[in-house]
Amino acid sequence: MRLFVSEPLLSEIRDAPNKPTPARLGVTIERTETLIENILKVATVVTEVPVVFRYDRDPDDAHYVNLALAAQAKLIVSRDRDLLDLMDESRPEARGFQQRFPSLRILEPVQFLRELTQEKSEAPDVNPGLR
């Protein structure tokens, strides 16, 4: 599993301390910069992110989808309701999205962790004698 980021995504993270509620959540400029430094240690920065997908409901969210497409990613993990609604088959825009991008999924963090834990528990133990 790999993590992909872009400069616009990093800029949004950098802007977090300027949002209305960060102080009560413990978000500071220092902690945000430390987070970005740690992300950059493990992430692949995608510099070319062509606009393939447009999202009228929340145009800023389209970048996350376009980043995933540029990176040939299979998964976006987000708490953003506008993005998560693209997986709700009862919505016309979601059905269109899923037809265009059938291999791309958007999961909330808790669901992602559940699936990751399930995959790990179902994986065969390749070295049963090594514990």
C-alpha positions in Angstrom: 0.0 0.0 0.0 1.3 3.5 -0.9 0.4 7.0 0.0 0.2 9.7 -2.7 0.1 13.4 -2.2 0.2 16.6 -4.3 1.2 20.2 -3.6 -2.5 21.3 -3.5 -3.2 18.5 -0.9 -0.2 19.6 1.2 -1.3 23.2 1.0 -4.7 22.2 2.3 -3.0 20.5 5.3 -0.8 23.5 5.9 -4.0 25.7 6.0 -5.6 23.6 8.8 -4.4 25.8 11.7 -6.2 28.7 10.0 -9.6 27.0 10.1 -12.2 27.9 12.7 -11.9 24.9 15.0 -8.3 23.7 15.0 -7.2 25.2 18.4 -9.7 23.1 20.3 -8.6 20.0 18.3 -4.9 20.7 19.2 -4.0 21.7 15.6 -1.1 24.1 15.6 1.3 25.3 12.9 4.1 23.3 14.5 2.1 20.1 14.7 0.9 20.6 11.1 4.5 21.1 9.8 5.6 18.0 11.7 2.7 16.0 10.1 3.7 17.2 6.6 7.4 16.3 7.3 6.3 12.8 8.3 4.0 12.4 5.3 6.8 13.4 3.0 9.0 10.7 4.4 6.7 8.0 3.2 4.5 9.5 0.5 5.0 9.8 -3.3 4.5 13.3 -4.5 2.5 13.4 -7.7 3.4 16.6 -9.6 1.2 16.2 -12.7 -2.4 15.9 -11.8 -4.5 16.3 -14.9 -8.2 17.3 -14.6 -10.1 14.2 -15.6 -13.0 14.5 -13.1 -15.0 17.6 -12.2 -17.4 17.7 -9.3 -19.9 20.5 -9.3 -21.2 19.7 -5.8 -17.7 20.5 -4.4 -15.2 21.5 -7.0 -12.3 21.4 -4.5 -12.9 17.7 -3.8 -12.3 16.9 -7.5 -8.6 17.2 -6.9 -8.5 14.2 -4.6 -10.2 12.1 -7.3 -7.9 13.4 -10.0 -4.8 12.8 -7.8 -6.0 9.2 -7.2 -6.5 8.7 -11.0 -3.1 10.2 -11.8 -1.5 7.9 -9.3 -3.5 4.9 -10.6 -4.7 4.5 -7.0 -7.6 2.2 -6.1 -8.6 3.9 -2.9 -9.2 7.3 -1.4 -9.6 7.5 2.4 -11.6 10.5 3.6 -14.2 11.7 6.1 -15.5 14.2 3.5 -19.2 13.6 2.9 -19.1 14.9 -0.6 -16.5 12.4 -1.6 -18.1 9.5 0.4 -21.4 10.2 -1.4 -19.7 9.2 -4.6 -20.0 5.6 -3.3 -23.7 5.8 -2.5 -25.4 4.0 -5.4 -28.7 5.6 -4.6 -27.3 8.9 -5.9 -27.3 9.5 -9.7 -23.9 11.3 -9.5 -22.5 8.3 -7.7 -23.7 5.8 -10.3 -22.1 7.9 -13.0 -18.9 8.2 -11.1 -18.8 4.4 -10.5 -19.4 3.7 -14.1 -16.5 6.0 -15.1 -14.1 4.9 -12.5 -15.1 1.3 -11.4 -11.8 0.5 -9.8 -11.7 3.5 -7.5 -13.2 3.3 -4.1 -13.7 6.0 -1.4 -13.8 4.8 2.2 -14.1 6.5 5.5 -11.1 5.9 7.8 -12.8 3.5 10.2 -14.1 1.4 7.3 -10.6 1.4 5.7 -9.1 0.2 9.0 -11.7 -2.6 9.3 -10.9 -3.8 5.8 -7.2 -3.6 6.4 -7.5 -5.6 9.7 -9.7 -8.2 7.9 -7.3 -8.5 5.0 -4.4 -9.0 7.5 -6.3 -11.7 9.5 -7.3 -13.5 6.3 -3.8 -13.5 4.8 -2.0 -16.8 5.0 0.8 -17.0 7.4 3.8 -17.5 5.2 6.2 -18.1 8.0 4.2 -19.9 10.7 7.3 -21.0 12.6 8.6 -17.5 12.9 7.0 -15.7 15.8 
